[in-house]
Amino acid sequence: MAQELAFAAPRAEDMTKAAVGVGVGVVTGLAEGIIISMAPALGALATPLTWGTLIVVPAVGVAGALFTKGMIGDAFQGMAAGGAAILGYSLPALMKPFLPTGGGARQISGGQGVKQLPAGPMFAPQRAQQAAMSTLEF
């Protein structure tokens, strides 16, 4: 079924829907921002409070938008949009401790259960690098 694309002046209902959605989205973003910025002061509750807020608010907004109509549904739609925006903004910083760093693989020292590579022509660049590092003075 083809969709229509039409440009027309918005009606009062359209403007009300947009105003309510944007207003509730802004209030949701402010409330979530305050809760998330306040969470580190709560110690052990910081992680559950932060993740709970970031996940529950958009979920409640989506559920409310699906099961209500009118201005209340518009308000829940704004809540879902504001909550999802805060989640998208916060997710990279929250996932940073769980992602590998850009430094590549970490080197482990020789110990029990760690096999050291033998010396040979294949490992000459590593020996040259170690020799160069040992001559540097700090």
N, C-alpha and C positions, 0 to 999 in steps of 0.2 A: 504494500500500500504506500503510495507516494505521499510525502509530507509537503505541506504548503509552506512557503516562505513569504511572509507578508510584513511590510513595515506600516505601522499605524500608530497613531497617538495612543498612549496608554490610558486605560480607563481608570476610574477611581479605585476599583478593586485591585487592579494590577499595581498601582502606586502604593496602596495600603499593604499589599502582600510584600512588596519589596522593602518598604519602610519597617514593617514589623520584623521581617527576616534579618535585615541588616542590624537593626537595633538590638535584637536578642543575640545575634552573633557577636556584636561588640561587647555586650554585657557578659556573655559566656567567656569570651577571650580574656576580659579583665579578671573575672572570678578565677578562672583556671591559672592565669598568670600569677595572681596573688597566692593561690594555694601552692603552686609549684615553687615559687620563690621562697615561701615560708617553710616548705617541707624540710630542707637541710637542718633547720634548727630543732627538729623533732627527733633527731638521733636515729634510732632503729626504725622508727615509723616512716622515715623519709622515702625509702624505696617503694613500699606498698602504697603510700599515699600518692606519690607522684605517678606511678604506673596505673593505679586504680583510677585516679582522676583523668588521666589521658585516655583510658580505655572506656570507662563507664559513661562519661559525659557524651561523647558522640553516639554510643550505643543507645542511651536513653533518648537522645534527640532523634535518631533514626526510627526507633520504635514508636515514639510519640508522633512523628510525622506520618508514619504509615497507618496508624490507627485513629487519627483524629482529622477533623476537617475544619475549614474556616481559619479564623485568626489564630486559634490555638495550634492548629497544624502548621501554619506559617511560622509561629514562634518556635515550635519544635524543629522545623526545618532549619531555621537560623541557628538554633542550638547545635544541631548536628554539623552544620557548616563551620561554625566557630570552633567547636571542639575538634573537628578533623583538621582545621587549619593549625591549631595549636599543637596537635599531635604531629603533623607533618613538619612543623618548625622545630619541635623539640627532639624528634627521633634521631637525627644524626648525632647530636651531642650525647644522648642517652646510650646510643649503641657504640660509641667510641671505645669504651673500655673493653668491649667484647670483640672488637675487630682487630685483625693483625696490623702491626705497624708497618710503615713503608720501608723499614730497614732491612727487610729480607729475613732469612732464617737466622735464628740466634745461635751463636757458637757455644758449645758446651765444653767444659774442661775435661781432661782425662781423669777418669776415676774408675771405680769398680763397675764393670759392665759396659764400659765405653771403649771401643776399639779405636786405637790411634792409627792414622794412615802411615804407611812406611815411607822412608826417604827414597827418592829415586828421581829420574829425569822428568817424570810426569809432574812431580810436585816441586820443581825448581822455582816457579814463580812465587809460591807460598814461602819457600825458604828465603828468597831474595827480599820479599816483603818483610819478613820477620827480622832479617839482618838489617834492613834499612831502619826499621822501627827501633832496634836496639842501639843504633848509633845516634839517634836523636836525643838531645838533652832538653829537658823541660825545666 
